[in-house]
Amino acid sequence: MFQLGQLGEQLHGLQAAECGLLTLLRCYEDADRIRILELLESASASASSFCFSTHIIAGPAAGQPVLCVGHSSGFGDDNDGRMHGVFIFPRMPVETVGH
C-alpha cells in the first residue's frame, strides 16, 4: 500500500490517500508503467534507492510531470520492509510545455 499526502492524492486524481501499486500506476503514461513497476519490484526485493519520472494522465492534473525519489529498507526473512519516497510536481509554464 502507498500512503500519499493530500497534494499527491489530489494531483494523482485519487479518491483516497492510501492506494495500491496498480492504482498508482494507472495514473501514469502507458509507456512508463512497466518500467516503474519493474523498478519498484526491484526496490522491494532488497534495500536500494530508486527514482522515476513520468506524467500523470488523468484527473485534474492530466499532463502534470511527476518525479519520485526514494529508498527501500528492512527487507528480509523477518521483516516486512518499507519504501519511503517523495513525489515532486514541477510547475511548468504552459507556453514551454512541448518545447
N, C-alpha and C positions, 0 to 999 in steps of 0.2 A: 504494500500500500504506500502511496505517496501522500504526503501532507503538504499542501500548498498554502501560502499566505493569501490574504484577501485579494491583493492585486494580481497575483499569479492565477488565482481561481477565476477572477473576472476576465482577464485577458485571454485565458485559455477557453473561455466560454463554458465553464463547468458549472454544475448546479451545486456542488459541494466541494469543500477544500480537500477532502480525502477522496482519492480515486485510485484505481488500479492502473497497472502499466499499460494495458491495451487501450484503456480510455484516454490516457495521456497521449499515447502515440497517435491516436485517431485525430488529434488536434493538429498534427504536423503534416507537412507535404509528403505525398505518397512515396516519392523518390528517396526520402530520408528515413523512412520508418524502419526498414530492415537494418540499416547502418546503426541507428540509435539503439534498436533492440539488441543487436549483437554487442554493442559497446556496453550496455547496462548488464547484459548477461555475463559478460567477461568480468565486469566490476563486482558482480555478485558471487563470483567463484572464488575470488581471493582479494585481499586488501590491495587497492590501487586507486589512482587518480583518474578522472575522466573529464572530458568536456565535449560538447557538441553545439552545433548551431543549425538552425532551420528557420522556417517561417510558420506561424500559426495560420491555418487555412480557413477557419470558420469562426463564427461568433462575432462579437463586437470589435475584435482586434484582427480581423482577417487581413493577411498580408504583413502583419507585425513580425519583424525579425525577433528571434529569441535565442539566447545563448545560455548554456547551463555549464557550470564548472563545479566539480565536486570530488568527493573521495568516498571510498568504502572501507570498512574496518570490521573486525570482530568475526569474520567468517571462519568456521572450523567445526569440528565434530561436536563440541559442547556449546557453541554459540549460535545465535540466530543471525548475527551480522546486521550492519546498518549502512545506509548510504546517506550522506549529507551533501547537499548541493545548494547553489544559489542560481536562481534564474535572473538573467539580465535582459531587460527590454529596452534596447536602444531607441532613442527618439530620433527619427529621421525626417527632415523636411520633405513634404510631398514632392516638391519640384526636383529633388535629387534622386528619388526612387527610380530605379532602372537605368541610371547613368553610371 
